[in-house]
Amino acid sequence: MAIRAAIIGGALAFCFGATAAPAKSPPLRNPALLNIGFVCRWEARCMKRQQQAMGRALKYVRKENPPAWKVQLCNRNAGRNGTRVDWIGYNNCIRNESLRPPVRKRRR
């Protein structure tokens, strides 16, 4: 009888212990993290790299104040499916010193 109670108690403790951990849900109130989650398909390693790149890119833009054409060019290059941004690509683009302003086409 004591063994039976111990087994049932252990099983119940295991079941309750497994459900007590909070499930990770998408960050619905933070649009930047939601965007990163969609881009990375909720893979933790990818999301961490994107967040780090976002922080570095925003810090660089705040500090260096690049020209508007460069920000616009990098936004177009890093865009994924409309409003989604690949922050690693944006960070690499915005720091690229060899970029030049686009050549304007002459109107006839």
Jmol script that loads the backbone (N, CA, C; Angstrom):
load data "model"
ATOM      1  N   MET A   1       0.813  -1.190   0.000  1.00  0.00           N
ATOM      2  CA  MET A   1       0.000   0.000   0.000  1.00  0.00           C
ATOM      3  C   MET A   1       0.862   1.262   0.000  1.00  0.00           C
ATOM      4  N   ALA A   2       1.948   1.272   0.779  1.00  0.00           N
ATOM      5  CA  ALA A   2       2.827   2.430   0.863  1.00  0.00           C
ATOM      6  C   ALA A   2       3.553   2.653  -0.456  1.00  0.00           C
ATOM      7  N   ILE A   3       3.918   1.568  -1.127  1.00  0.00           N
ATOM      8  CA  ILE A   3       4.601   1.680  -2.417  1.00  0.00           C
ATOM      9  C   ILE A   3       3.651   2.263  -3.449  1.00  0.00           C
ATOM     10  N   ARG A   4       2.412   1.796  -3.412  1.00  0.00           N
ATOM     11  CA  ARG A   4       1.406   2.275  -4.348  1.00  0.00           C
ATOM     12  C   ARG A   4       1.170   3.791  -4.158  1.00  0.00           C
ATOM     13  N   ALA A   5       1.084   4.236  -2.927  1.00  0.00           N
ATOM     14  CA  ALA A   5       0.883   5.652  -2.626  1.00  0.00           C
ATOM     15  C   ALA A   5       2.084   6.472  -3.074  1.00  0.00           C
ATOM     16  N   ALA A   6       3.287   5.926  -2.916  1.00  0.00           N
ATOM     17  CA  ALA A   6       4.493   6.633  -3.331  1.00  0.00           C
ATOM     18  C   ALA A   6       4.534   6.796  -4.852  1.00  0.00           C
ATOM     19  N   ILE A   7       4.119   5.756  -5.572  1.00  0.00           N
ATOM     20  CA  ILE A   7       4.117   5.817  -7.033  1.00  0.00           C
ATOM     21  C   ILE A   7       3.082   6.830  -7.518  1.00  0.00           C
ATOM     22  N   ILE A   8       1.893   6.784  -6.925  1.00  0.00           N
ATOM     23  CA  ILE A   8       0.845   7.727  -7.319  1.00  0.00           C
ATOM     24  C   ILE A   8       1.258   9.155  -6.967  1.00  0.00           C
ATOM     25  N   GLY A   9       1.831   9.331  -5.787  1.00  0.00           N
ATOM     26  CA  GLY A   9       2.291  10.662  -5.376  1.00  0.00           C
ATOM     27  C   GLY A   9       3.386  11.189  -6.290  1.00  0.00           C
ATOM     28  N   GLY A  10       4.307  10.308  -6.675  1.00  0.00           N
ATOM     29  CA  GLY A  10       5.378  10.707  -7.592  1.00  0.00           C
ATOM     30  C   GLY A  10       4.838  11.083  -8.962  1.00  0.00           C
ATOM     31  N   ALA A  11       3.866  10.322  -9.451  1.00  0.00           N
ATOM     32  CA  ALA A  11       3.261  10.609 -10.752  1.00  0.00           C
ATOM     33  C   ALA A  11       2.520  11.939 -10.719  1.00  0.00           C
ATOM     34  N   LEU A  12       1.784  12.188  -9.641  1.00  0.00           N
ATOM     35  CA  LEU A  12       1.067  13.456  -9.518  1.00  0.00           C
ATOM     36  C   LEU A  12       2.032  14.637  -9.423  1.00  0.00           C
ATOM     37  N   ALA A  13       3.098  14.457  -8.662  1.00  0.00           N
ATOM     38  CA  ALA A  13       4.095  15.526  -8.541  1.00  0.00           C
ATOM     39  C   ALA A  13       4.735  15.818  -9.896  1.00  0.00           C
ATOM     40  N   PHE A  14       5.010  14.771 -10.668  1.00  0.00           N
ATOM     41  CA  PHE A  14       5.600  14.940 -11.988  1.00  0.00           C
ATOM     42  C   PHE A  14       4.649  15.688 -12.911  1.00  0.00           C
ATOM     43  N   CYS A  15       3.362  15.295 -12.877  1.00  0.00           N
ATOM     44  CA  CYS A  15       2.369  15.941 -13.741  1.00  0.00           C
ATOM     45  C   CYS A  15       2.186  17.411 -13.382  1.00  0.00           C
ATOM     46  N   PHE A  16       2.063  17.712 -12.109  1.00  0.00           N
ATOM     47  CA  PHE A  16       1.881  19.103 -11.700  1.00  0.00           C
ATOM     48  C   PHE A  16       3.146  19.921 -11.903  1.00  0.00           C
ATOM     49  N   GLY A  17       4.291  19.296 -11.712  1.00  0.00           N
ATOM     50  CA  GLY A  17       5.563  20.004 -11.919  1.00  0.00           C
ATOM     51  C   GLY A  17       5.772  20.358 -13.367  1.00  0.00           C
ATOM     52  N   ALA A  18       5.336  19.484 -14.274  1.00  0.00           N
ATOM     53  CA  ALA A  18       5.525  19.731 -15.699  1.00  0.00           C
ATOM     54  C   ALA A  18       4.610  20.844 -16.195  1.00  0.00           C
ATOM     55  N   THR A  19       3.417  20.973 -15.604  1.00  0.00           N
ATOM     56  CA  THR A  19       2.493  21.998 -16.073  1.00  0.00           C
ATOM     57  C   THR A  19       2.675  23.325 -15.349  1.00  0.00           C
ATOM     58  N   ALA A  20       3.428  23.340 -14.279  1.00  0.00           N
ATOM     59  CA  ALA A  20       3.597  24.569 -13.506  1.00  0.00           C
ATOM     60  C   ALA A  20       4.509  25.570 -14.213  1.00  0.00           C
ATOM     61  N   ALA A  21       5.381  25.099 -15.099  1.00  0.00           N
ATOM     62  CA  ALA A  21       6.299  25.998 -15.802  1.00  0.00           C
ATOM     63  C   ALA A  21       5.502  26.843 -16.803  1.00  0.00           C
ATOM     64  N   PRO A  22       5.700  28.146 -16.802  1.00  0.00           N
ATOM     65  CA  PRO A  22       4.947  28.989 -17.730  1.00  0.00           C
ATOM     66  C   PRO A  22       5.401  28.759 -19.170  1.00  0.00           C
ATOM     67  N   ALA A  23       4.449  28.672 -20.060  1.00  0.00           N
ATOM     68  CA  ALA A  23       4.759  28.486 -21.481  1.00  0.00           C
ATOM     69  C   ALA A  23       5.208  29.818 -22.061  1.00  0.00           C
ATOM     70  N   LYS A  24       6.200  29.770 -22.950  1.00  0.00           N
ATOM     71  CA  LYS A  24       6.666  30.999 -23.595  1.00  0.00           C
ATOM     72  C   LYS A  24       5.666  31.375 -24.672  1.00  0.00           C
ATOM     73  N   SER A  25       5.178  32.565 -24.581  1.00  0.00           N
ATOM     74  CA  SER A  25       4.227  33.055 -25.573  1.00  0.00           C
ATOM     75  C   SER A  25       4.879  34.191 -26.359  1.00  0.00           C
ATOM     76  N   PRO A  26       4.362  34.476 -27.540  1.00  0.00           N
ATOM     77  CA  PRO A  26       4.942  35.542 -28.334  1.00  0.00           C
ATOM     78  C   PRO A  26       4.764  36.898 -27.655  1.00  0.00           C
ATOM     79  N   PRO A  27       5.730  37.778 -27.800  1.00  0.00           N
ATOM     80  CA  PRO A  27       5.665  39.109 -27.164  1.00  0.00           C
ATOM     81  C   PRO A  27       4.722  40.033 -27.928  1.00  0.00           C
ATOM     82  N   LEU A  28       3.432  39.902 -27.676  1.00  0.00           N
ATOM     83  CA  LEU A  28       2.428  40.639 -28.450  1.00  0.00           C
ATOM     84  C   LEU A  28       2.459  42.138 -28.220  1.00  0.00           C
ATOM     85  N   ARG A  29       2.965  42.579 -27.099  1.00  0.00           N
ATOM     86  CA  ARG A  29       2.959  44.009 -26.793  1.00  0.00           C
ATOM     87  C   ARG A  29       4.221  44.730 -27.251  1.00  0.00           C
ATOM     88  N   ASN A  30       5.190  43.999 -27.773  1.00  0.00           N
ATOM     89  CA  ASN A  30       6.433  44.604 -28.250  1.00  0.00           C
ATOM     90  C   ASN A  30       6.556  44.334 -29.752  1.00  0.00           C
ATOM     91  N   PRO A  31       6.224  45.306 -30.602  1.00  0.00           N
ATOM     92  CA  PRO A  31       6.227  45.061 -32.040  1.00  0.00           C
ATOM     93  C   PRO A  31       7.596  44.688 -32.605  1.00  0.00           C
ATOM     94  N   ALA A  32       8.668  45.219 -32.030  1.00  0.00           N
ATOM     95  CA  ALA A  32      10.000  44.885 -32.540  1.00  0.00           C
ATOM     96  C   ALA A  32      10.312  43.409 -32.304  1.00  0.00           C
ATOM     97  N   LEU A  33      10.025  42.914 -31.109  1.00  0.00           N
ATOM     98  CA  LEU A  33      10.273  41.504 -30.827  1.00  0.00           C
ATOM     99  C   LEU A  33       9.321  40.608 -31.605  1.00  0.00           C
ATOM    100  N   LEU A  34       8.115  41.043 -31.814  1.00  0.00           N
ATOM    101  CA  LEU A  34       7.160  40.276 -32.611  1.00  0.00           C
ATOM    102  C   LEU A  34       7.664  40.151 -34.044  1.00  0.00           C
ATOM    103  N   ASN A  35       8.179  41.246 -34.585  1.00  0.00           N
ATOM    104  CA  ASN A  35       8.753  41.260 -35.923  1.00  0.00           C
ATOM    105  C   ASN A  35       9.927  40.272 -36.005  1.00  0.00           C
ATOM    106  N   ILE A  36      10.822  40.343 -35.035  1.00  0.00           N
ATOM    107  CA  ILE A  36      11.984  39.451 -35.016  1.00  0.00           C
ATOM    108  C   ILE A  36      11.529  37.996 -34.907  1.00  0.00           C
ATOM    109  N   GLY A  37      10.517  37.747 -34.095  1.00  0.00           N
ATOM    110  CA  GLY A  37      10.006  36.384 -33.957  1.00  0.00           C
ATOM    111  C   GLY A  37       9.483  35.831 -35.268  1.00  0.00           C
ATOM    112  N   PHE A  38       8.771  36.658 -36.026  1.00  0.00           N
ATOM    113  CA  PHE A  38       8.264  36.201 -37.320  1.00  0.00           C
ATOM    114  C   PHE A  38       9.397  35.958 -38.303  1.00  0.00           C
ATOM    115  N   VAL A  39      10.384  36.850 -38.315  1.00  0.00           N
ATOM    116  CA  VAL A  39      11.518  36.693 -39.233  1.00  0.00           C
ATOM    117  C   VAL A  39      12.287  35.414 -38.919  1.00  0.00           C
ATOM    118  N   CYS A  40      12.463  35.131 -37.620  1.00  0.00           N
ATOM    119  CA  CYS A  40      13.264  33.976 -37.195  1.00  0.00           C
ATOM    120  C   CYS A  40      12.455  32.702 -37.010  1.00  0.00           C
ATOM    121  N   ARG A  41      11.149  32.771 -37.235  1.00  0.00           N
ATOM    122  CA  ARG A  41      10.278  31.618 -37.001  1.00  0.00           C
ATOM    123  C   ARG A  41      10.395  31.108 -35.574  1.00  0.00           C
ATOM    124  N   TRP A  42      10.583  32.040 -34.631  1.00  0.00           N
ATOM    125  CA  TRP A  42      10.617  31.808 -33.185  1.00  0.00           C
ATOM    126  C   TRP A  42      11.770  30.918 -32.730  1.00  0.00           C
ATOM    127  N   GLU A  43      12.856  30.858 -33.491  1.00  0.00           N
ATOM    128  CA  GLU A  43      14.056  30.129 -33.068  1.00  0.00           C
ATOM    129  C   GLU A  43      14.860  31.036 -32.137  1.00  0.00           C
ATOM    130  N   ALA A  44      15.141  30.549 -30.938  1.00  0.00           N
ATOM    131  CA  ALA A  44      15.755  31.376 -29.889  1.00  0.00           C
ATOM    132  C   ALA A  44      17.121  31.932 -30.306  1.00  0.00           C
ATOM    133  N   ARG A  45      17.951  31.119 -30.923  1.00  0.00           N
ATOM    134  CA  ARG A  45      19.297  31.562 -31.306  1.00  0.00           C
ATOM    135  C   ARG A  45      19.235  32.683 -32.341  1.00  0.00           C
ATOM    136  N   CYS A  46      18.361  32.510 -33.319  1.00  0.00           N
ATOM    137  CA  CYS A  46      18.195  33.524 -34.358  1.00  0.00           C
ATOM    138  C   CYS A  46      17.646  34.813 -33.762  1.00  0.00           C
ATOM    139  N   MET A  47      16.674  34.693 -32.875  1.00  0.00           N
ATOM    140  CA  MET A  47      16.080  35.884 -32.263  1.00  0.00           C
ATOM    141  C   MET A  47      17.110  36.653 -31.446  1.00  0.00           C
ATOM    142  N   LYS A  48      17.977  35.942 -30.755  1.00  0.00           N
ATOM    143  CA  LYS A  48      19.011  36.606 -29.954  1.00  0.00           C
ATOM    144  C   LYS A  48      19.975  37.373 -30.860  1.00  0.00           C
ATOM    145  N   ARG A  49      20.381  36.752 -31.972  1.00  0.00           N
ATOM    146  CA  ARG A  49      21.289  37.420 -32.905  1.00  0.00           C
ATOM    147  C   ARG A  49      20.633  38.652 -33.531  1.00  0.00           C
ATOM    148  N   GLN A  50      19.335  38.540 -33.880  1.00  0.00           N
ATOM    149  CA  GLN A  50      18.619  39.672 -34.468  1.00  0.00           C
ATOM    150  C   GLN A  50      18.494  40.819 -33.464  1.00  0.00           C
ATOM    151  N   GLN A  51      18.201  40.495 -32.203  1.00  0.00           N
ATOM    152  CA  GLN A  51      18.082  41.532 -31.181  1.00  0.00           C
ATOM    153  C   GLN A  51      19.407  42.242 -30.956  1.00  0.00           C
ATOM    154  N   GLN A  52      20.498  41.487 -30.932  1.00  0.00           N
ATOM    155  CA  GLN A  52      21.810  42.098 -30.759  1.00  0.00           C
ATOM    156  C   GLN A  52      22.134  43.009 -31.944  1.00  0.00           C
ATOM    157  N   ALA A  53      21.832  42.550 -33.152  1.00  0.00           N
ATOM    158  CA  ALA A  53      22.090  43.356 -34.344  1.00  0.00           C
ATOM    159  C   ALA A  53      21.228  44.611 -34.345  1.00  0.00           C
ATOM    160  N   MET A  54      19.975  44.490 -33.890  1.00  0.00           N
ATOM    161  CA  MET A  54      19.095  45.654 -33.809  1.00  0.00           C
ATOM    162  C   MET A  54      19.673  46.694 -32.849  1.00  0.00           C
ATOM    163  N   GLY A  55      20.128  46.245 -31.698  1.00  0.00           N
ATOM    164  CA  GLY A  55      20.715  47.164 -30.730  1.00  0.00           C
ATOM    165  C   GLY A  55      21.952  47.853 -31.268  1.00  0.00           C
ATOM    166  N   ARG A  56      22.822  47.085 -31.932  1.00  0.00           N
ATOM    167  CA  ARG A  56      24.039  47.674 -32.497  1.00  0.00           C
ATOM    168  C   ARG A  56      23.716  48.660 -33.609  1.00  0.00           C
ATOM    169  N   ALA A  57      22.753  48.307 -34.471  1.00  0.00           N
ATOM    170  CA  ALA A  57      22.402  49.186 -35.590  1.00  0.00           C
ATOM    171  C   ALA A  57      21.777  50.488 -35.092  1.00  0.00           C
ATOM    172  N   LEU A  58      20.866  50.382 -34.144  1.00  0.00           N
ATOM    173  CA  LEU A  58      20.215  51.593 -33.633  1.00  0.00           C
ATOM    174  C   LEU A  58      21.202  52.487 -32.892  1.00  0.00           C
ATOM    175  N   LYS A  59      22.130  51.872 -32.173  1.00  0.00           N
ATOM    176  CA  LYS A  59      23.153  52.651 -31.475  1.00  0.00           C
ATOM    177  C   LYS A  59      24.060  53.364 -32.483  1.00  0.00           C
ATOM    178  N   TYR A  60      24.426  52.676 -33.562  1.00  0.00           N
ATOM    179  CA  TYR A  60      25.271  53.265 -34.598  1.00  0.00           C
ATOM    180  C   TYR A  60      24.559  54.438 -35.274  1.00  0.00           C
ATOM    181  N   VAL A  61      23.278  54.248 -35.612  1.00  0.00           N
ATOM    182  CA  VAL A  61      22.525  55.314 -36.281  1.00  0.00           C
ATOM    183  C   VAL A  61      22.385  56.526 -35.365  1.00  0.00           C
ATOM    184  N   ARG A  62      22.138  56.286 -34.088  1.00  0.00           N
ATOM    185  CA  ARG A  62      22.013  57.379 -33.129  1.00  0.00           C
ATOM    186  C   ARG A  62      23.326  58.146 -32.997  1.00  0.00           C
ATOM    187  N   LYS A  63      24.437  57.417 -32.966  1.00  0.00           N
ATOM    188  CA  LYS A  63      25.739  58.037 -32.737  1.00  0.00           C
ATOM    189  C   LYS A  63      26.313  58.695 -33.995  1.00  0.00           C
ATOM    190  N   GLU A  64      26.272  57.987 -35.110  1.00  0.00           N
ATOM    191  CA  GLU A  64      26.937  58.452 -36.337  1.00  0.00           C
ATOM    192  C   GLU A  64      26.055  59.326 -37.224  1.00  0.00           C
ATOM    193  N   ASN A  65      24.725  59.217 -37.090  1.00  0.00           N
ATOM    194  CA  ASN A  65      23.781  59.989 -37.886  1.00  0.00           C
ATOM    195  C   ASN A  65      24.086  59.899 -39.387  1.00  0.00           C
ATOM    196  N   PRO A  66      23.910  58.719 -39.978  1.00  0.00           N
ATOM    197  CA  PRO A  66      24.206  58.555 -41.410  1.00  0.00           C
ATOM    198  C   PRO A  66      23.215  59.344 -42.261  1.00  0.00           C
ATOM    199  N   PRO A  67      23.574  59.627 -43.516  1.00  0.00           N
ATOM    200  CA  PRO A  67      22.672  60.398 -44.386  1.00  0.00           C
ATOM    201  C   PRO A  67      21.366  59.639 -44.658  1.00  0.00           C
ATOM    202  N   ALA A  68      20.324  60.389 -44.980  1.00  0.00           N
ATOM    203  CA  ALA A  68      18.997  59.804 -45.188  1.00  0.00           C
ATOM    204  C   ALA A  68      18.993  58.787 -46.330  1.00  0.00           C
ATOM    205  N   TRP A  69      19.738  59.048 -47.402  1.00  0.00           N
ATOM    206  CA  TRP A  69      19.742  58.120 -48.524  1.00  0.00           C
ATOM    207  C   TRP A  69      20.270  56.755 -48.108  1.00  0.00           C
ATOM    208  N   LYS A  70      21.238  56.740 -47.192  1.00  0.00           N
ATOM    209  CA  LYS A  70      21.823  55.479 -46.758  1.00  0.00           C
ATOM    210  C   LYS A  70      20.836  54.695 -45.877  1.00  0.00           C
ATOM    211  N   VAL A  71      20.136  55.391 -45.007  1.00  0.00           N
ATOM    212  CA  VAL A  71      19.128  54.740 -44.167  1.00  0.00           C
ATOM    213  C   VAL A  71      18.025  54.161 -45.045  1.00  0.00           C
ATOM    214  N   GLN A  72      17.575  54.929 -46.037  1.00  0.00           N
ATOM    215  CA  GLN A  72      16.520  54.456 -46.936  1.00  0.00           C
ATOM    216  C   GLN A  72      16.977  53.269 -47.766  1.00  0.00           C
ATOM    217  N   LEU A  73      18.218  53.327 -48.270  1.00  0.00           N
ATOM    218  CA  LEU A  73      18.761  52.227 -49.047  1.00  0.00           C
ATOM    219  C   LEU A  73      18.836  50.951 -48.215  1.00  0.00           C
ATOM    220  N   CYS A  74      19.318  51.067 -47.001  1.00  0.00           N
ATOM    221  CA  CYS A  74      19.444  49.894 -46.129  1.00  0.00           C
ATOM    222  C   CYS A  74      18.076  49.378 -45.691  1.00  0.00           C
ATOM    223  N   ASN A  75      17.107  50.255 -45.501  1.00  0.00           N
ATOM    224  CA  ASN A  75      15.748  49.810 -45.189  1.00  0.00           C
ATOM    225  C   ASN A  75      15.172  48.985 -46.327  1.00  0.00           C
ATOM    226  N   ARG A  76      15.394  49.438 -47.560  1.00  0.00           N
ATOM    227  CA  ARG A  76      14.905  48.667 -48.716  1.00  0.00           C
ATOM    228  C   ARG A  76      15.619  47.333 -48.824  1.00  0.00           C
ATOM    229  N   ASN A  77      16.930  47.340 -48.603  1.00  0.00           N
ATOM    230  CA  ASN A  77      17.698  46.099 -48.729  1.00  0.00           C
ATOM    231  C   ASN A  77      17.357  45.087 -47.642  1.00  0.00           C
ATOM    232  N   ALA A  78      17.079  45.559 -46.425  1.00  0.00           N
ATOM    233  CA  ALA A  78      16.840  44.661 -45.298  1.00  0.00           C
ATOM    234  C   ALA A  78      15.370  44.288 -45.135  1.00  0.00           C
ATOM    235  N   GLY A  79      14.496  44.859 -45.945  1.00  0.00           N
ATOM    236  CA  GLY A  79      13.062  44.578 -45.817  1.00  0.00           C
ATOM    237  C   GLY A  79      12.739  43.144 -46.183  1.00  0.00           C
ATOM    238  N   ARG A  80      11.882  42.534 -45.371  1.00  0.00           N
ATOM    239  CA  ARG A  80      11.432  41.165 -45.622  1.00  0.00           C
ATOM    240  C   ARG A  80       9.916  41.148 -45.562  1.00  0.00           C
ATOM    241  N   ASN A  81       9.277  40.873 -46.675  1.00  0.00           N
ATOM    242  CA  ASN A  81       7.817  40.763 -46.729  1.00  0.00           C
ATOM    243  C   ASN A  81       7.131  42.022 -46.195  1.00  0.00           C
ATOM    244  N   GLY A  82       7.463  43.144 -46.712  1.00  0.00           N
ATOM    245  CA  GLY A  82       6.784  44.370 -46.318  1.00  0.00           C
ATOM    246  C   GLY A  82       7.413  45.053 -45.126  1.00  0.00           C
ATOM    247  N   THR A  83       6.794  44.940 -43.955  1.00  0.00           N
ATOM    248  CA  THR A  83       7.241  45.690 -42.786  1.00  0.00           C
ATOM    249  C   THR A  83       8.283  44.954 -41.961  1.00  0.00           C
ATOM    250  N   ARG A  84       8.580  43.732 -42.270  1.00  0.00           N
ATOM    251  CA  ARG A  84       9.546  42.969 -41.477  1.00  0.00           C
ATOM    252  C   ARG A  84      10.963  43.338 -41.881  1.00  0.00           C
ATOM    253  N   VAL A  85      11.854  43.391 -40.891  1.00  0.00           N
ATOM    254  CA  VAL A  85      13.229  43.834 -41.124  1.00  0.00           C
ATOM    255  C   VAL A  85      14.197  42.753 -40.677  1.00  0.00           C
ATOM    256  N   ASP A  86      15.165  42.455 -41.535  1.00  0.00           N
ATOM    257  CA  ASP A  86      16.280  41.588 -41.168  1.00  0.00           C
ATOM    258  C   ASP A  86      17.337  42.496 -40.561  1.00  0.00           C
ATOM    259  N   TRP A  87      17.436  42.505 -39.226  1.00  0.00           N
ATOM    260  CA  TRP A  87      18.308  43.457 -38.536  1.00  0.00           C
ATOM    261  C   TRP A  87      19.780  43.171 -38.759  1.00  0.00           C
ATOM    262  N   ILE A  88      20.144  41.921 -38.969  1.00  0.00           N
ATOM    263  CA  ILE A  88      21.553  41.601 -39.234  1.00  0.00           C
ATOM    264  C   ILE A  88      21.962  42.226 -40.568  1.00  0.00           C
ATOM    265  N   GLY A  89      21.107  42.083 -41.574  1.00  0.00           N
ATOM    266  CA  GLY A  89      21.378  42.692 -42.876  1.00  0.00           C
ATOM    267  C   GLY A  89      21.401  44.206 -42.807  1.00  0.00           C
ATOM    268  N   TYR A  90      20.483  44.787 -42.026  1.00  0.00           N
ATOM    269  CA  TYR A  90      20.453  46.239 -41.883  1.00  0.00           C
ATOM    270  C   TYR A  90      21.718  46.741 -41.193  1.00  0.00           C
ATOM    271  N   ASN A  91      22.137  46.052 -40.146  1.00  0.00           N
ATOM    272  CA  ASN A  91      23.351  46.456 -39.419  1.00  0.00           C
ATOM    273  C   ASN A  91      24.571  46.400 -40.339  1.00  0.00           C
ATOM    274  N   ASN A  92      24.678  45.338 -41.128  1.00  0.00           N
ATOM    275  CA  ASN A  92      25.808  45.232 -42.056  1.00  0.00           C
ATOM    276  C   ASN A  92      25.760  46.328 -43.112  1.00  0.00           C
ATOM    277  N   CYS A  93      24.566  46.617 -43.597  1.00  0.00           N
ATOM    278  CA  CYS A  93      24.409  47.629 -44.647  1.00  0.00           C
ATOM    279  C   CYS A  93      24.735  49.026 -44.126  1.00  0.00           C
ATOM    280  N   ILE A  94      24.197  49.382 -42.983  1.00  0.00           N
ATOM    281  CA  ILE A  94      24.344  50.751 -42.481  1.00  0.00           C
ATOM    282  C   ILE A  94      25.801  51.057 -42.121  1.00  0.00           C
ATOM    283  N   ARG A  95      26.562  50.040 -41.769  1.00  0.00           N
ATOM    284  CA  ARG A  95      27.974  50.226 -41.418  1.00  0.00           C
ATOM    285  C   ARG A  95      28.910  50.135 -42.622  1.00  0.00           C
ATOM    286  N   ASN A  96      28.389  49.790 -43.778  1.00  0.00           N
ATOM    287  CA  ASN A  96      29.193  49.608 -44.982  1.00  0.00           C
ATOM    288  C   ASN A  96      29.673  50.959 -45.500  1.00  0.00           C
ATOM    289  N   GLU A  97      30.971  51.171 -45.450  1.00  0.00           N
ATOM    290  CA  GLU A  97      31.568  52.450 -45.869  1.00  0.00           C
ATOM    291  C   GLU A  97      31.653  52.591 -47.384  1.00  0.00           C
ATOM    292  N   SER A  98      31.571  51.503 -48.122  1.00  0.00           N
ATOM    293  CA  SER A  98      31.743  51.581 -49.565  1.00  0.00           C
ATOM    294  C   SER A  98      30.448  51.928 -50.312  1.00  0.00           C
ATOM    295  N   LEU A  99      29.333  52.064 -49.604  1.00  0.00           N
ATOM    296  CA  LEU A  99      28.081  52.433 -50.270  1.00  0.00           C
ATOM    297  C   LEU A  99      28.133  53.878 -50.732  1.00  0.00           C
ATOM    298  N   ARG A 100      27.569  54.119 -51.898  1.00  0.00           N
ATOM    299  CA  ARG A 100      27.498  55.459 -52.462  1.00  0.00           C
ATOM    300  C   ARG A 100      26.040  55.802 -52.740  1.00  0.00           C
ATOM    301  N   PRO A 101      25.723  57.103 -52.786  1.00  0.00           N
ATOM    302  CA  PRO A 101      24.328  57.470 -53.074  1.00  0.00           C
ATOM    303  C   PRO A 101      23.898  56.963 -54.445  1.00  0.00           C
ATOM    304  N   PRO A 102      22.635  56.578 -54.562  1.00  0.00           N
ATOM    305  CA  PRO A 102      22.169  56.113 -55.870  1.00  0.00           C
ATOM    306  C   PRO A 102      22.218  57.223 -56.904  1.00  0.00           C
ATOM    307  N   VAL A 103      22.496  56.862 -58.131  1.00  0.00           N
ATOM    308  CA  VAL A 103      22.589  57.832 -59.219  1.00  0.00           C
ATOM    309  C   VAL A 103      21.173  58.174 -59.667  1.00  0.00           C
ATOM    310  N   ARG A 104      20.899  59.470 -59.758  1.00  0.00           N
ATOM    311  CA  ARG A 104      19.578  59.891 -60.196  1.00  0.00           C
ATOM    312  C   ARG A 104      19.465  59.740 -61.707  1.00  0.00           C
ATOM    313  N   LYS A 105      18.335  59.261 -62.113  1.00  0.00           N
ATOM    314  CA  LYS A 105      18.082  59.136 -63.549  1.00  0.00           C
ATOM    315  C   LYS A 105      17.616  60.488 -64.092  1.00  0.00           C
ATOM    316  N   ARG A 106      18.097  60.822 -65.275  1.00  0.00           N
ATOM    317  CA  ARG A 106      17.709  62.079 -65.902  1.00  0.00           C
ATOM    318  C   ARG A 106      16.326  61.946 -66.529  1.00  0.00           C
ATOM    319  N   ARG A 107      15.536  62.969 -66.321  1.00  0.00           N
ATOM    320  CA  ARG A 107      14.228  63.009 -66.957  1.00  0.00           C
ATOM    321  C   ARG A 107      14.356  63.685 -68.305  1.00  0.00           C
ATOM    322  N   ARG A 108      13.605  63.205 -69.244  1.00  0.00           N
ATOM    323  CA  ARG A 108      13.644  63.791 -70.595  1.00  0.00           C
ATOM    324  C   ARG A 108      12.584  64.811 -70.752  1.00  0.00           C
TER     325      ARG A 108
END
end "model"
wireframe off; spacefill off
backbone 0.3
color backbone group
